[in-house]
Amino acid sequence: MNQLSVGVAITGSGSATPKVTLDNEGLSKIVETSDEWITSRTGIKTRCLASPTESVPDMGAAAAREAIAMARITPAELDLIILATSTADDLFGSASLLQAQLGASKAVAFDLTAACSGFIFGLVTGAQFIGTGTYRNILLVSADILSRWVDWSDRSTCVLFGDGAGAVVMQAHGEDRLLGFELKSDGSQNECLQLAYQSEPKELISGVAVARGTYQPITMNGKEVYRFAVQRVPEVLSKALFRANIPTDEVDWLLLHQANQRILDAVAQRLQIPDHKVLGNLANYGNTSAASIPIALDEAVRSGRIKSGDVIAASGFGAGLTWGAAVFQWGR
């Protein structure tokens, strides 16, 4: 990808999740399900749920502060903040409020919506600003509160989702650490996974009507999403690795969107990546949408599993439908 004039490095990570958890046993008191049913089909054991007073900017700021500290910069040095979210507190955007909470007065801020692919899309978007020399320090925050939009009587979806935030700092670097990427969208499959607006007409005066309504709970065709993921994710990862000129056996870590353990296993098998190279925390958090990749990344960095210079092949996939992959080296 070295058409960029300036290199990009990911120099800091952070994560934040709500304190309140709901395990599978607790879910069985809400809908007809069991720990065995959920675990065997998804790999999820528990999930974190935001309280009624918690917000996307609150969680995002907590994750961001950790990432900024690890990168050894201050909020005042940030040039740009990208907030990857599908559950903004304000439809006009939540990134500016996040900027204010951090005290990043110099940074421009905007929201980016690509559902569970948000972190990968945000990473590639941020890299373009650095590569052209426009900005030097970028904060990418991925945060979602999906519990607001789950139908807690629908066991096919309510068992899957949790809330959380993850963040990384991207900086200009003499050597490009973003080695390759590939992004994809297919709107013809949009109905497979939706958080859709539903309205009814409201007549203002005779002959003049507007739509009034709200967003409806998440709906998903699980079989189609699984089929899409196990086919498209290995393809997009292979293309990103080809662009990076890195063979699969030189990948240190495979980092996938934490959607379903069956999907993670199938993708790793198709790429012939052994289990010990696959990062995951799905059992503890469930599907946290755009936040899932950076949360897992941060945990692996802070535990010492990921070390500076490690090659990470990451892929996000989900509603839109959207999917993408990025191959990068961790650290300065």
N, C-alpha and C positions, 0 to 999 in steps of 0.2 A: 504494500500500500504506500510505497515511499515516493508517490507523486507529491506528497505533502512537503512543504518547504521547511517546516519545523516539526520535530518529533514530539510524541505524546507519551507521558508516563503516568501511571496510576500510583500515587504516592501515599494515599491514606484511605482508610476505610472505617466505617462505624455502623452500628445498628441499634435499634430500639424496638422493643415489643411491650405491649400492655402487661401489667402485673396479673390481671385476672385471666385464668385459664378455664377451659371447659374440656374435660376428657370424654372419652367415648362412653363411659358409664353414665356420666351426666347427660350426654345426648340421648341415651336410651330412655331417659325420663321425659324427654320432649317429643320424640318420634319413635316409631317402632323400629328399633335397630339394636345392635349389640356391639361390644368391642370386637368380637370375632368377625362379625360381618364387615365392619368398617376396616379393620386391620388387614384382613385377607384380600380385600378389593382395592384398597388405596395405600396401605402402609402408614396411615395416620393414626396416632394415638391420642393426641391432644392438640388444642389450638388456643392462641391468645386472642382475647376479645377486648376491644376498646370500651371504656366506660362511656356513659352518655355525655360526659363533659370533656372527653379527650378528642383532639382534632388531628387532622392530617398534618398541619404545620407544627403542632406540638411534638408529635412523634418524629417528624422529619427533622426538626431542629435538634432533638436529642441525638439522633444518629449523626447529623451533620457536625455537631460539636466534637464528637469522637474522631471523625474523619479529618477534620481541620487540625486537631491537636496532633494526630499521627503524622500528618503531612508537614508539621512544624511551620505553619503559617498562621495568620490571624484572619478573622472575618473581613477586616478592612482591606486585605490584599486580594480578595476575590473579585474577579472581573465579571463573572457570569454565574448564575444559579439556574439549573434546569431541574424542575420538579416533575418527575414521571409519575403520574397518578391518573386513575380513572374515577376516583371518588373525592374530588376536590370539595372542600367545604363551601366554596363559592363558585358558581358556574362561570363567573368572570375570571376565575383563576385564584389559586392559593399561593403561588410562588412569591408574590410580592410581600405577603404577610410573613412567609418564612424568612425572606430577606430582612424584614424589619426585626423579627425576633432574634436573628443572629447578629444584628448590628452591622450587616455587610453593606454599608451605605454607598459604596462605589459600584456595587454589582448590579447589572441589569438582571431581571428574573422573569422567567416565563414557564408556563405549564406545558407538558408534552403528554399526549394521551395515546398510548399504544397497548393498553391493557397489560397482559402478562409479558409482553415483549418490550415493555417500556424501558427497562434498564439497558437492554442492548441498543435500542433505537436512540436512547439518550446518550449512551457512550459514543456512538458513531457521530451523532449530531455535535456533541461537544468537541470531538476530535477535529471536526472541520474548522471550527473557530480558532483552535490552537494552530492547526496546520497552516492556515493562511496568515498567521501572525497577528490576528485581530486581538486575541486574548491570551493571557499566559496562565491564569489560575481559574479553574472552573470547578464548581461544586455540582455534582450530580446526586440528587436525592430521589429515591424511589419509595413511595409511601402509599399505602392503601388501607382503608377501613371498609372491607367488604361485608362485615357483619351487619352494616346498615341496610344492605341490599339483598340479604339472603332471606328466602322464604323458610322460616324455621319449622314449617310443617311438611316440607318437601325433603325427604331423606336422601334423594338422589343428588341434591346439591348442598344441603346444610351441613353434611358431614365433612365437606371438602375444604371450606374456606376459613382463614384466620386473618388477623390484622397485624401489621408491622411496618417498619421502615428500615431502609438501608441506605448508605451513602458512600460515595467515593470522591476523592479530590483528584482531578486531572491537571497536570502541569506541563508546560513547555519543557522540552528535554532535547539534548543534543543527539540522542539516538531514539528512533521511533520504536516504542514498545507496543503500539497497536499494530500487530503484524498482518492482519487480514480480517475482512468482514464480508458479510453478505446479508442483505435484508430482503424480505418478501412480504407481499400482501395478496389476499384473494377475497375480495368482497362478495363474490358469488356464493361463498359459504358463511356469510355473516350470520344467518339465522341459527347456526350450530351453537353459538355461545353469545348471549345477549344480555345487556342490562338496558332495556329499551324504554323509550318514552311512549306513553299512551295518553291520548287526549280525547276529549269530547268537544263538539262545537259549542261555542257560547255566542249567541247573537247579541251584538252591541246595539244596533238599530236595524230596522228592516233592510234586509239585503246585505248587511255587513256582519260577518261572523269571524271569530278568532278561535284558536284552539286553547283549551285550558285542561291541564292534567298534571301528571307527575311520572317519574320513572318507576317502572315495575321491577319486582324482584328478579334476580338472575335466573335465566333459563338456559339449559344446556342439553344438547344431544350427546350424551357421553360416548356412545359407540362411534359416532362420526368424529368426535374430537380425538379419541384414541387412535382411530385409523389415520387421521390427518397427521398426528404427531409422530407416530412411529415410522411413517413414510417420509415426511418432509423434513423432520429435524436431522436425521442422519445425512440427508442430501445437502442441506444448507451448511452443516458443519464440514462436510467434505469439501464443499466449494470454498469456504473460508480458509480451510487448511491448505487447499491448493493455491489460493491467492497468497498465503503466507509462506508457501514453499516449505511446509513442515509436514513430514510424514506422521501418521497417526501414532506410531510407536515412540515418537519424540515428545508427545504431549505428556506433561506431568500430571495434569488434573483435568477431568471432565466435570464441568459445572453447569447443570441444567436447571431450568425453571422447575421448582418443586411442585409439581402438579399431581402426580400419581406414581407410586413406586413401580407399577407395571410398565409405565411409559419409560421411566428412567432405566429400568433393567433392559427393556427392548432396544432402546437407542444404544446403550453401551454394548450390547451383544452384537448389533449390526455393525458397529464401528470396530469391534474386536478390542475394546478397551477393558482391561481387567477391573474387577470390583474395587480393588484397593486404590485405584486412581479416580474413583467416582466420589465426588463430594455430595453430601446430602444431610438434611436435617428435617425432612418432611414429617417424620413421626412426631416431632416436638411442636411444629408450628402450622402444619397443613399448608394449603395453597394461599400464600400472601401476595399473589399477583406480581406486580412489578418489583416488590420488595424482596421476593424470595431469593434471587441470585445474589444481591449484595449482602443480605443477612448471612447466607451460607458462606460467602467469600470472607466476610469479616470474622466469623467464628473460626474459620480455618486459618486465617492470618494470625489471629490473637492466640490460638492454641499452638502455633508454631508448625503446623502442618505445611502451610504454604510459606515458602522462603523466597527471598529476593532473587529474581531471575527465573523463577519457575514459569513454565509455559502453561497457560490455562486456555482451554477451549470451552467457551460458554455459549449457551443457546437459550433464547426465550421464545415462547410460542403461546398463542391464545387467541382471544376474541379479536374479531376484525374480518376474517381471520388474518393474523399477522404472525410472522416468525422471522427469526434472524439469528446470526451467529457472529461471534467476535473471538479472535485469537489474539491473546496479549501476554506479555511478560509482566509479572508483578514487580513493583518496586522501582526504585530510581535507576 
